[in-house]
Amino acid sequence: MVLFPDCFQGESMYVKIKDGSSWPDPTNKETRDAMWRLIHTDTPSKADMHRVLAMAEAYDYLITSEEMTLKKVTEKVSSIRKVLKQAT
């Protein structure tokens, strides 16, 4: 598994798949904690907002990009799942 360093913490929040693209890691504990803080607290940090924004932008790209056919979306999601499964 290829991980990219997180610019806010020591733990990586991105995974790189075989086509060379990088995607936010939905299993990352710090990202999950950031999502919780955005929902349940009044003062999320900039790092929290960055983490959640990265997830939202990835989702937006998969769903709304005209270049992302159903086949390409399936390939991307399958590759992300494969990388995450190898990491466990």
Steps between C-alpha positions, in 0.01 A plus 500: 500500500629842414411769750557871470603699805230716649590867511332543839588186697748215484245249374422483130151580377554400135547173315649465153348248264657318205405765242705755695208701639472572871181492704406590857510196727148454641634267769742757642425549870594867503267567206215314669563701817498822295163408349363441850633837619341683206162354594520516879711804590490872432871546440651258249862573411629591156654154483157348571345703220781405260453129569125509451530721192740249341240225546221720362705601196586139421134401523401798284755400235378139490134600472494818290806490272395440140814295439406254776288234333339231715778265388772745609329565834477126562870458412607784731290380793614140452865611493457710815335207679779265388773733633317547832444124536871435442581745778306306762 
